[in-house]
Amino acid sequence: MVTRWAWWQLPLLLRWYVAALPTVALLVIGIVAWQTQWHLADVSKFFLLMCCVMISVASTPRIMYEHPGLTKDFTGVWVLPVAILLPPIYAALIPIPLYAILQLFVHRGVIHRNVFSAASLSLGYTFTSFVFRLFPASFAGPSVGSGLHAFTWALAVAACELIGSKSQLFMILAAVKLSDPQMRVLRLEFNLKGWEGSFVEIDLGVLITLAVGLSTTLVLLALPTVLLVRRFMVHPILEAQSRVDSKTGLLNVSTWETEAETELSRSIRMRHPVSLALVDIDHFKLVNDTYGHLVGDRVLKAVAEALTSQSRDYDRVGRFGGEEFVLLLAQTTEADACKIAERLRAHVEALSVPVDDRPGAPVVEVTISIGVTAMAKGEKQELIDLLAAADSALYYAKQAGRNRVAVAPPQRNMGLDTFNAHLAPHHPLDDARPVADPRAASAAQSPRVIQVHVQANPTSLSLCQNRSLSVLIMPQHESNSLK
């Protein structure tokens, strides 16, 4: 049973770091507990603050912990008064019931992550408790004074809250960095929203500590305030989730269309070129039929991450539905769009998506077909016309053998009917006859240039690659039958 823990699946260095922190926290708790003189008044105050912590955590919407990234749940605003007003042992102990309530009643997360988070919180605020006691009594001290002393006491508490929260943060960021060395961990916290959250947390922590320091009963006024702040914190998460597709994290269709229309209007006004690309995963139905829909979801997420990583910050990447994605490439000519599309195609072709999290698990390889169109500098096009042209290009890229990039110039007034007419043939193409072994290699195709004309509209299309811009060619080999 122990050997099946998710902790064993972590990289070696990260595994021992995740184990070392709780071990150190337990040692610190033992040492501090041995040196503590226990008093009934301290235990009573700790019990009251612990109840506030448990109520606050239990009332937290689950969506806050399901949201990807670092969660700013303001637990520190309750741990801070414990660290300041009580001996250090209480700051070391309070994360234990806090994360137990979180695990049992709010969000059943990965056990070793919650244990690690509890240990980092315990160590951070135990250290904070000792730091506060280093301030001279004339500046801080065990109780709140009046006049200037109350002001300096609050400054000392604010400094300690900054120390406690950031020391815990850096312990967590170290684990994040060990799990993904390529991740820029400082961007997760040191941004405008991160600093805004830190300011609110420090402000609330100081006010609650000051209130409890003056009178323990004032905690009854502090609790509703924290609960209201937690509710307000959920709003931006809900707003963000309403904009994105839950499986891929990309913009959903409605949000992408809104932002694409805005960018297209800006490009027309500023006389900038803009390009659009439709991306379709080749034989995606075969992936679902062979490995199941959970693996299909993994493939969708992997392709979405590839599109995001290979695009620029000001591009608009969205999930168009099913296995189709759409990119609006701002300030991008047709030639540059073909280069970007070819880079995306090659990147996805090189991906290997594991079917599960086991070491050595089988992998799935897929390819994509891309249809590209562009609005040149100084032109005016409707978004629906760009989508129709890109869809026509995508259709013929798949007709030509898939794992290709095709380009088509937009036509004025191609219209919604033309766009829908080209959407329909995509689904039969994905119902291609499966082979006996989905991972078997297929026959290589010869390099060729294909010129096709749409019968319903005089839109010419050509297969493209970045090695030629005058005659756009993209010969590729399909090395896997799932591609």
C-alpha positions in Angstrom: 0.0 0.0 0.0 2.8 2.4 0.9 4.6 1.7 -2.3 1.6 2.9 -4.3 1.7 6.4 -2.8 1.9 9.2 -5.4 5.0 10.4 -3.5 7.0 7.6 -4.9 6.3 8.8 -8.5 8.1 12.2 -7.8 11.6 12.8 -9.1 14.2 11.7 -6.6 15.4 15.1 -5.5 11.8 16.5 -5.2 10.7 13.3 -3.4 13.3 13.8 -0.6 12.7 17.5 -0.4 8.9 16.8 0.1 9.7 14.3 2.8 12.4 16.4 4.5 10.2 19.4 5.2 7.6 17.5 7.3 10.3 15.7 9.1 12.0 19.0 10.1 8.6 20.4 11.1 8.0 17.4 13.4 11.4 17.9 15.0 10.7 21.6 15.5 7.4 20.8 17.1 9.0 18.3 19.5 11.8 20.7 20.5 9.5 23.7 21.0 6.9 21.7 22.8 9.5 20.5 25.3 10.6 24.1 26.0 7.0 25.5 26.3 5.3 26.3 29.6 1.6 25.5 29.1 -1.0 27.8 30.5 -4.8 27.4 30.4 -5.3 31.0 29.1 -3.0 30.3 26.2 -4.8 27.0 25.4 -8.2 28.7 25.5 -7.1 31.4 23.1 -5.5 28.9 20.8 -8.8 26.8 20.9 -10.8 29.9 20.0 -8.5 30.9 17.1 -8.4 27.3 15.9 -12.2 27.2 15.7 -12.1 30.4 13.6 -9.5 28.8 11.3 -11.6 25.6 10.9 -14.8 27.6 10.2 -13.0 29.8 7.7 -11.5 26.9 5.9 -14.7 24.8 5.9 -16.6 27.7 4.4 -14.1 28.2 1.6 -15.6 27.3 -1.9 -14.0 24.1 -3.2 -13.4 25.9 -6.6 -10.6 27.9 -5.0 -8.5 24.7 -4.4 -9.4 23.2 -7.8 -8.2 26.3 -9.6 -4.7 25.6 -11.1 -1.7 27.4 -9.7 -0.8 28.7 -6.2 -3.9 29.2 -4.1 -4.2 32.5 -2.1 -6.7 31.4 0.6 -5.6 33.8 3.4 -4.9 31.1 6.0 -2.1 33.2 7.2 -4.5 35.8 8.6 -5.5 33.3 11.3 -2.1 31.8 11.9 -0.4 35.2 12.4 -2.3 36.1 15.6 -1.4 32.7 16.9 2.2 33.3 16.2 2.3 36.8 17.7 0.0 36.4 20.7 0.9 32.9 21.8 4.1 30.9 22.4 5.7 29.4 19.2 4.4 25.9 19.8 0.9 27.0 18.9 2.0 28.4 15.5 3.7 25.1 14.9 0.6 23.1 15.7 -2.2 25.0 14.1 -1.6 24.0 10.5 -2.4 20.4 11.5 -6.1 20.8 12.1 -6.3 23.4 9.3 -5.1 21.0 6.6 -7.1 18.1 8.2 -10.3 20.0 7.7 -9.3 21.0 4.2 -8.6 17.4 3.2 -11.7 15.9 4.9 -14.4 18.5 4.1 -13.3 21.0 1.4 -11.0 19.5 -1.2 -9.6 16.0 -1.2 -6.2 16.7 -2.6 -3.0 14.7 -2.9 -1.9 13.7 0.6 1.8 14.5 0.3 1.0 17.9 -1.1 -1.2 18.8 1.8 1.3 17.4 4.3 4.1 19.4 2.6 2.0 22.6 2.7 1.1 22.1 6.4 4.8 21.6 7.2 5.8 24.8 5.3 3.1 26.8 7.0 4.2 25.4 10.4 7.9 26.2 9.9 7.2 29.6 8.3 5.1 30.9 11.2 7.1 29.2 14.0 10.1 31.2 12.7 7.9 34.3 12.6 6.9 33.8 16.2 10.6 33.7 17.3 11.3 36.8 15.1 8.6 38.8 16.7 10.1 38.1 20.2 13.4 39.6 19.0 11.8 43.1 18.8 12.4 45.2 22.0 9.5 45.7 24.3 9.6 49.5 23.5 8.9 48.7 19.9 6.6 45.7 20.0 6.3 43.4 23.1 3.8 40.9 24.2 0.8 43.3 24.4 -0.6 46.2 22.4 0.2 49.5 23.9 -1.2 52.9 23.0 -0.2 55.9 21.0 3.1 55.5 19.2 3.7 52.0 20.7 0.5 50.7 19.1 1.7 52.0 15.7 5.2 50.4 16.1 3.6 47.2 17.4 1.4 47.0 14.2 4.5 47.6 12.0 6.3 44.7 13.8 3.3 42.5 13.2 3.2 43.5 9.5 6.9 42.7 9.1 6.4 39.3 10.7 3.4 38.5 8.5 5.6 39.3 5.4 8.3 37.1 6.8 5.9 34.2 7.5 4.0 34.3 4.3 7.0 34.7 2.1 9.1 32.1 3.8 6.3 29.6 3.3 5.9 30.7 -0.3 9.6 30.2 -1.1 9.5 26.7 0.4 6.6 25.9 -1.9 8.2 27.5 -4.9 11.3 25.4 -4.4 9.2 22.3 -4.7 7.5 23.7 -7.9 10.9 24.5 -9.4 12.2 21.0 -8.6 9.1 19.5 -10.3 9.6 21.6 -13.4 13.1 23.2 -13.8 11.9 25.1 -16.8 9.1 26.9 -14.9 9.7 30.6 -14.1 8.4 30.3 -10.5 8.8 34.0 -9.6 6.2 34.9 -12.2 3.7 32.8 -10.2 3.8 35.3 -7.3 5.7 38.4 -8.2 3.1 40.0 -10.4 0.5 42.7 -9.8 -2.2 40.3 -8.7 0.3 38.5 -6.4 1.3 41.7 -4.7 -2.4 42.8 -4.4 -3.2 39.5 -2.6 -0.2 39.9 -0.4 -1.2 43.4 0.6 -4.7 42.3 1.5 -3.4 39.3 3.5 -1.0 41.5 5.5 -3.6 44.1 6.1 -6.2 41.6 7.3 -3.6 39.7 9.4 -2.5 42.9 11.2 -6.0 44.0 11.9 -7.1 40.6 13.2 -4.0 40.3 15.4 -4.5 43.8 16.7 -8.2 43.1 17.5 -7.5 39.8 19.2 -4.6 41.5 21.1 -6.9 44.1 22.5 -9.7 41.7 23.4 -10.2 38.0 22.5 -13.9 38.6 22.0 -13.2 40.9 19.1 -12.4 37.8 17.0 -16.2 37.5 16.6 -16.1 40.7 14.4 -13.0 39.5 12.5 -14.4 36.1 11.4 -17.3 37.5 9.2 -14.8 39.9 7.6 -12.5 37.1 6.5 -15.4 35.0 5.2 -16.6 37.9 3.1 -13.1 38.5 1.7 -12.9 34.8 0.8 -16.2 35.1 -1.1 -14.9 38.1 -3.1 -11.7 36.1 -3.9 -13.8 33.5 -5.7 -15.2 36.0 -8.2 -12.1 36.4 -10.3 -11.7 32.6 -10.4 -15.2 32.1 -11.6 -14.7 34.9 -14.1 -11.6 33.3 -15.4 -13.2 29.8 -15.6 -16.1 31.3 -17.6 -13.6 32.4 -20.2 -11.7 29.1 -20.6 -12.3 25.6 -21.7 -12.2 23.3 -18.7 -10.3 20.4 -20.4 -7.5 22.4 -22.1 -7.3 25.7 -20.3 -7.6 27.6 -23.6 -10.1 30.3 -24.4 -13.6 28.9 -25.1 -15.4 29.6 -28.3 -17.4 32.6 -27.2 -14.5 34.3 -25.4 -12.1 33.6 -28.3 -14.6 35.1 -30.8 -15.0 38.3 -28.7 -11.3 38.8 -28.3 -10.6 37.9 -31.9 -13.1 40.5 -33.1 -11.5 43.1 -30.9 -8.0 42.2 -32.3 -9.3 42.2 -35.8 -10.8 45.6 -35.5 -7.6 46.9 -33.9 -5.6 45.5 -36.8 -7.9 47.1 -39.4 -7.7 50.4 -37.6 -3.9 50.3 -37.2 -3.4 48.8 -40.7 -1.6 45.8 -39.3 -1.7 42.3 -40.9 -3.3 39.5 -39.0 -3.5 35.8 -39.6 -5.8 33.0 -38.5 -5.1 29.2 -38.2 -7.5 26.3 -37.6 -5.8 23.2 -36.1 -7.3 19.7 -36.1 -5.9 16.6 -34.5 -5.5 13.9 -37.1 -7.5 10.7 -36.4 -8.4 11.8 -33.0 -11.4 9.4 -32.9 -9.0 6.6 -33.4 -7.2 7.7 -30.2 -10.4 7.6 -28.2 -11.5 4.3 -29.7 -8.1 2.7 -29.0 -7.1 4.1 -25.6 -10.3 5.6 -24.2 -11.6 9.1 -23.6 -9.3 9.8 -20.6 -6.3 9.3 -22.8 -8.0 11.5 -25.4 -8.3 14.2 -22.8 -4.6 13.9 -22.1 -3.9 14.3 -25.8 -6.2 17.4 -26.0 -4.4 19.0 -23.1 -0.9 18.1 -24.5 -1.8 19.7 -27.9 -3.3 22.7 -26.1 -0.1 23.2 -24.1 2.0 22.9 -27.2 -0.1 25.5 -29.0 0.2 27.9 -26.0 4.0 27.3 -25.6 4.7 27.9 -29.3 2.5 31.0 -29.6 3.1 34.6 -28.4 1.6 36.3 -25.4 -0.5 38.6 -27.6 -1.9 35.7 -29.8 -5.3 34.4 -29.1 -5.5 30.6 -28.8 -8.8 28.9 -28.2 -10.5 25.5 -28.4 -13.0 25.6 -31.3 -14.8 22.4 -30.4 -14.0 18.7 -30.3 -10.4 18.2 -31.4 -10.2 21.6 -33.3 -8.3 24.6 -32.1 -8.1 28.2 -33.5 -5.3 30.8 -33.3 -5.5 34.4 -34.2 -2.0 35.6 -34.9 -1.7 39.4 -34.4 0.6 41.4 -36.6 1.5 38.4 -38.6 1.7 38.1 -42.4 0.7 35.0 -44.4 4.3 33.9 -44.9 5.1 34.3 -41.2 1.8 32.5 -40.3 2.9 29.5 -42.4 6.2 29.4 -40.6 4.5 29.5 -37.2 2.0 26.8 -38.3 4.8 24.6 -39.6 6.7 25.0 -36.3 3.5 24.0 -34.4 3.0 21.0 -36.6 6.5 19.8 -36.2 6.4 20.4 -32.4 3.2 18.3 -32.0 4.5 15.6 -34.3 7.5 15.2 -31.9 5.2 14.9 -28.8 4.8 11.6 -26.9 1.8 11.6 -24.6 1.9 9.0 -21.8 -1.4 7.1 -21.4 -1.1 7.4 -17.5 1.2 8.6 -14.8 3.1 5.4 -14.3 6.8 5.3 -15.1 7.4 3.7 -18.5 3.7 3.9 -19.4 2.8 3.5 -23.2 2.7 6.7 -25.1 0.5 8.1 -27.9 1.8 10.1 -30.8 -0.5 12.3 -32.9 -0.1 14.8 -35.6 -2.2 17.9 -36.6 -3.4 19.5 -39.8 -3.5 23.2 -40.0 -5.4 25.6 -42.3 -4.0 29.1 -42.5 -5.4 32.4 -43.9 -4.3 36.0 -43.5 -5.6 39.5 -43.9 -2.8 41.7 -45.4 -1.9 45.1 -44.2 -4.5 47.7 -45.2 -7.2 45.1 -46.0 -10.6 44.8 -44.3 -12.0 41.3 -43.7 -14.7 39.9 -41.5 -13.9 37.3 -38.9 -16.3 34.8 -40.5 -14.6 35.1 -43.8 -11.2 34.4 -42.3 -12.6 31.4 -40.5 -14.2 30.1 -43.7 -10.9 30.5 -45.6 -8.9 28.8 -42.8 -11.5 26.0 -42.7 -11.3 25.4 -46.4 -7.5 25.2 -46.1 -7.8 22.8 -43.2 -10.2 20.6 -45.2 -7.7 20.3 -48.1 -4.8 19.7 -45.8 -6.6 16.7 -44.5 -7.7 15.6 -47.9 -4.0 15.8 -49.1 -2.9 13.3 -46.4 -3.0 15.1 -43.0 0.0 16.2 -41.0 0.2 19.2 -43.2 -0.2 23.0 -43.3 -2.4 24.5 -46.1 -3.0 28.2 -46.8 -5.9 29.9 -48.5 -6.5 33.7 -49.1 -9.7 35.0 -47.7 -12.6 36.0 -50.0 -15.0 38.8 -49.3 -18.4 37.6 -48.2 -17.5 33.9 -48.1 -20.2 34.0 -45.4 -21.5 31.6 -42.8 -23.0 29.2 -45.3 -19.7 28.6 -46.9 -18.0 28.1 -43.5 -20.6 25.6 -42.4 -20.4 23.7 -45.7 -16.7 23.2 -45.2 -17.2 22.2 -41.5 -19.4 19.2 -42.3 -16.8 17.1 -44.2 -14.3 17.2 -41.3 -16.1 14.5 -39.3 -16.2 11.8 -41.9 -12.4 12.3 -42.4 -11.9 11.5 -38.8 -13.7 8.2 -39.2 -10.9 6.8 -41.2 -10.5 3.0 -41.2 -8.4 1.9 -38.1 -5.4 -0.3 -38.7 -4.7 -3.5 -36.7 -2.0 -1.9 -34.6 -2.6 1.9 -34.1 1.1 2.4 -33.4 2.3 0.8 -36.6 4.2 2.9 -39.1 2.4 3.9 -42.3 3.9 4.2 -45.7 5.9 7.3 -46.4 4.5 9.8 -48.9 6.4 11.4 -51.7 7.1 15.2 -51.6 4.6 17.0 -53.9 3.0 20.3 -54.5 -0.8 20.3 -54.6 -2.9 23.1 -56.0 -6.7 22.9 -55.4 -9.6 25.2 -56.1 -12.8 25.3 -54.1 -15.7 24.7 -56.4 -18.2 26.9 -54.4 -15.7 29.7 -54.2 -12.7 30.6 -56.2 -10.3 30.3 -53.3 -7.0 28.7 -54.2 -5.1 26.7 -51.6 -1.6 25.3 -51.5 0.3 23.1 -49.1 3.0 25.1 -47.4 6.2 24.8 -45.4 8.7 27.3 -44.1 11.4 26.3 -46.6 9.7 28.1 -49.4 7.5 31.2 -49.4 7.0 31.8 -53.1 5.9 28.2 -53.8 4.6 26.9 -50.4 5.3 23.2 -50.1 5.1 20.9 -47.1 6.1 17.3 -47.8 6.0 15.2 -44.6 6.1 11.6 -43.6 3.5 10.0 -41.4 5.6 7.7 -39.1 2.7 6.6 -36.9 -0.8 5.4 -37.8 -2.4 7.5 -35.2 -1.1 10.6 -36.9 
